[in-house]
Amino acid sequence: MNQFTVLLLAASSSPSPAPGTPDPDTVNAGWWGFLGLLFLCIAVFFLWKSMNSQLKRVSFDEVPVDPEPAGVEPSDMPRADAEAPGATSSDVAAVDEPTAER
């Protein structure tokens, strides 16, 4: 390092804020921040009321789900472990019952 750099580093003990920068301890949101927050709260309230009125208009008739369609025998329905494309019958047999005799 040259002598000029050493003198500059020794002269500045710590960085100072730029001129015109407000003190961070005295800065607050003020009235504009309050009004913005108040506006957002009022908007959320009216959106909530609108959503509730829309949901009250929805007609929902719950229909029980049948485990099996009417008139269909369980043996006629496709099995969940039926052969997938590219699978062989030995793959399906191995998945079905590995210890059962066929």
TALIN-V151873 format. One record per pair of residues at least 12 apart in sequence whose ideal C-beta (glycine too) atoms are under 10 Angstrom apart, sorted by sequence separation. I is the first residue (numbers start at 1). J is the second residue. D is the distance in whole Angstrom. If there is no record, write none. Layout:
((I,J,D) (I,J,D))
//
This chain:
((79,92,9) (81,95,6) (81,96,6) (79,96,9))
//
